[in-house]
Amino acid sequence: MSLGRPLRGALALWAAAGTACGVIGDGDRLTDAQQVIADMKIGPAVQQAADLTIIGAADHADRRYRVGEPIVLSVQVNQPAYVAVLRVMPNGMTTLIFPNRRHASAQLAANSPLRLPEPGDPQDIAAEGPGVALFEFVASTRGGSWLFTRKPREVGDFAELGTTTRALARDIVLSLGAGRGATAASHLVLQVRGD
């Protein structure tokens, strides 16, 4: 059976919209620990600034990586904002990968994509183990949240936030605080293969 060109185009658009939401397929579902972070209620807090958006992307269009392969992310906001990027592994281990030791300022200019890691950075973001990796992108027009000021410990480039994602999600939402500027979030799901 042949599908007409408009129907094929509509199906392709629908499929692309589905992957933009972060789920690649049934075998690539988020774990409960990851889903808690993806479901955080972060959104507009001030009506006049409610149009803040944050977009995150990966360097592989299919969002598939092999264990140990470097991951290059990009993040962009549509107005000046403070930005944080979290990596959440299947077991809930959460790492603040931006801001980080090399780039301590969380401020990002409007429509100026940030590449993580930037060219020449000695640190990298690697696919650590097989499964699904969640990257959560958070932005706020106010920099009062601990997300934008947390420093890594003496060793390591990134701040480790632990594995208790339910408590972490609650702390993140509270620290962003309603009524203290516009906030926005988006997430990206990557599949990591062990082969």
C-alpha positions in Angstrom: 0.0 0.0 0.0 1.4 3.4 -1.0 1.0 6.4 1.3 0.5 9.7 -0.4 3.3 12.3 0.0 1.2 14.5 2.3 0.4 11.6 4.6 4.1 10.5 4.7 5.1 14.0 5.5 2.5 14.2 8.3 3.8 10.9 9.8 7.4 12.1 9.6 6.4 15.3 11.4 4.5 13.4 14.0 7.5 11.1 14.6 9.8 14.0 14.9 7.5 15.7 17.4 7.5 12.5 19.4 11.3 12.3 19.6 11.5 16.0 20.5 9.7 15.1 23.7 12.6 13.0 24.6 11.3 9.4 24.2 13.0 7.4 21.4 11.0 4.2 21.7 9.4 1.8 24.1 12.8 0.2 25.1 14.2 3.7 25.9 11.8 4.7 28.7 13.0 6.7 31.6 13.4 5.0 34.9 11.3 6.2 37.8 14.3 8.1 39.2 14.8 9.9 35.9 11.0 10.5 35.4 10.9 12.5 38.7 13.3 15.0 37.3 11.7 15.1 33.8 8.3 15.8 35.5 9.5 18.8 37.6 6.9 21.6 37.5 9.2 24.4 36.2 7.5 27.0 34.1 6.5 30.7 33.8 6.3 32.5 37.2 5.9 36.0 35.9 3.3 36.7 33.3 5.2 39.4 31.4 8.3 37.2 31.2 6.4 34.0 30.5 7.9 33.5 27.1 11.3 32.3 28.4 12.3 29.1 26.6 15.3 26.9 26.8 16.3 24.4 24.1 18.8 21.6 24.5 20.2 19.4 21.7 22.8 16.7 21.2 25.4 16.3 18.5 23.9 12.9 17.3 20.6 13.6 15.6 19.4 10.0 16.4 20.4 10.6 20.1 22.2 7.2 20.2 25.7 6.8 21.7 28.0 3.9 22.6 29.4 3.5 26.1 32.5 5.8 26.5 31.6 7.9 23.5 31.8 11.7 24.1 28.5 13.6 24.1 28.4 17.2 22.9 25.4 19.2 24.0 24.2 22.6 23.0 21.8 24.9 25.0 20.1 28.1 24.1 17.7 30.5 25.7 15.6 33.1 24.0 16.3 35.9 26.5 19.2 36.5 29.0 18.9 33.9 31.7 20.8 31.7 34.2 21.1 28.2 33.0 21.8 24.8 34.6 22.2 21.4 32.9 21.7 18.2 34.8 22.6 14.6 33.7 20.4 11.9 35.4 21.5 8.3 35.0 19.1 5.3 35.2 20.0 4.7 38.9 19.2 8.4 39.7 22.8 9.6 40.0 22.5 13.2 39.1 25.3 15.5 38.0 25.3 19.2 37.5 27.3 19.5 34.3 26.7 23.3 33.8 27.8 25.5 35.5 31.0 23.6 36.2 34.6 24.1 37.3 35.7 25.6 34.0 32.6 27.7 33.4 31.4 28.9 36.8 29.1 31.6 35.5 25.6 30.3 34.8 24.6 33.4 32.8 23.8 32.9 29.2 23.0 35.6 26.7 19.9 35.4 24.5 20.1 33.4 21.3 23.7 32.6 21.9 24.1 28.8 21.8 26.4 27.4 24.4 28.3 24.2 23.5 29.1 21.7 26.3 31.9 21.0 26.4 33.2 24.0 24.4 36.0 23.3 21.9 39.3 23.0 23.7 37.8 22.1 27.1 39.7 19.3 28.7 36.6 18.0 30.4 34.1 15.9 28.5 30.7 14.4 28.9 30.8 10.7 28.2 28.1 8.1 27.8 29.0 6.2 31.0 26.9 3.0 30.9 24.3 1.3 28.8 20.7 2.5 29.1 19.0 5.8 29.0 20.6 9.1 30.0 18.4 12.1 30.8 19.7 15.7 30.4 17.5 18.3 32.0 17.9 21.9 31.0 16.7 24.6 33.4 16.6 28.4 32.9 15.6 31.4 35.1 15.7 35.1 34.6 16.9 35.3 38.2 20.1 33.7 39.5 19.0 33.0 43.1 18.8 29.2 42.9 21.6 27.1 44.2 21.5 25.4 40.8 23.3 28.4 39.3 26.0 28.6 42.1 26.8 25.0 43.1 30.5 24.3 42.9 32.1 20.9 42.3 34.1 19.4 45.1 37.9 19.7 45.0 38.2 16.7 42.6 36.2 16.6 39.4 34.8 19.1 37.0 31.1 18.7 37.8 29.1 18.9 41.0 27.6 15.5 42.0 24.1 15.9 43.4 23.4 12.3 44.5 20.7 9.7 43.7 17.7 10.9 45.6 15.9 12.5 42.7 12.5 13.0 44.5 14.1 15.2 47.2 16.4 16.8 44.6 13.4 17.7 42.3 11.6 19.2 45.3 14.7 21.3 46.2 15.2 22.5 42.7 11.6 23.7 42.3 11.7 25.4 45.7 15.0 27.1 45.0 13.7 28.5 41.7 10.9 30.0 43.8 7.6 31.2 42.3 7.3 34.9 41.8 11.0 35.4 41.4 11.3 35.7 37.6 10.5 33.5 34.7 11.6 29.9 34.6 11.7 27.3 31.9 12.8 23.7 31.5 13.2 21.1 28.8 14.8 17.7 28.6 16.6 15.4 26.2 16.8 11.6 26.4 19.8 9.8 24.9 20.1 6.0 24.4 23.5 4.5 25.3 24.4 1.1 23.8 27.0 -1.2 25.3 28.2 -2.7 22.0 
